[in-house]
Amino acid sequence: MSVSSLIRTENKKAIYVLFQDGKKSAELTLPDLGVVRNEGFTKEEIEQLKDYMDNERDTIYAMAKEINPLRAFMGK
């Protein structure tokens, strides 16, 4: 799992989380547990990823707060 970004739109924050397993990848969002894209995960696996994100919500929020968008953009 990698937390890729914290985005703010229309006074709402969204965290984008990327999951990869071999050739499979999926990007989901918090707080709504939405699926941005899914390449290869089954519906059951996506539900498991959503459950994981919901259970680890506090940890994911803490990770997102540590992201420096400028540093991430510059690749440092």
C-alpha positions in Angstrom: 0.0 0.0 0.0 1.2 3.5 -0.7 -0.5 6.7 0.1 0.0 8.8 -3.0 -1.6 12.1 -2.3 -3.8 14.3 -0.2 -6.0 16.4 -2.4 -8.4 19.2 -1.3 -11.3 20.0 -3.6 -14.5 22.0 -2.8 -13.5 22.1 0.9 -13.2 18.3 1.0 -10.1 16.4 1.5 -9.4 13.1 -0.3 -6.6 10.7 0.2 -5.6 8.5 -2.7 -4.2 5.1 -1.8 -2.5 2.7 -4.3 -2.5 -1.0 -3.9 -0.3 -3.2 -6.1 0.1 -7.0 -6.2 2.1 -8.2 -9.1 0.4 -7.0 -12.2 -2.8 -6.0 -10.3 -3.3 -2.5 -9.1 -6.1 -0.4 -7.7 -6.4 3.2 -6.5 -9.0 3.9 -3.8 -9.9 7.1 -1.9 -10.6 8.0 1.6 -12.9 9.1 3.3 -15.5 7.7 0.9 -13.8 4.4 0.1 -14.3 5.0 -3.6 -12.5 3.1 -6.4 -10.7 5.4 -8.8 -9.4 2.6 -10.9 -9.0 -1.2 -10.7 -6.8 -3.3 -12.9 -7.0 -7.0 -12.1 -8.5 -7.2 -8.6 -11.7 -9.1 -8.2 -14.8 -7.5 -6.6 -14.1 -9.6 -3.4 -10.5 -8.3 -3.3 -11.7 -4.7 -3.7 -14.1 -5.2 -0.8 -11.2 -6.6 1.3 -9.1 -3.5 0.4 -12.0 -1.2 1.4 -12.3 -3.1 4.7 -8.6 -2.7 5.3 -8.7 1.0 4.5 -11.6 1.5 6.8 -9.9 -0.4 9.7 -6.6 1.4 9.1 -8.1 4.9 8.5 -6.2 6.6 11.3 -2.9 5.2 10.1 -3.6 6.2 6.5 -4.5 9.7 7.6 -1.3 10.0 9.6 0.7 8.8 6.6 -1.0 11.3 4.3 -0.2 14.2 6.7 3.5 13.4 6.2 3.4 13.8 2.4 5.1 16.9 1.0 3.5 17.4 -2.4 6.4 19.5 -3.7 9.0 17.0 -2.6 6.9 14.1 -4.1 6.6 16.1 -7.4 10.3 16.7 -7.6 11.0 13.0 -6.9 12.9 13.6 -3.6 
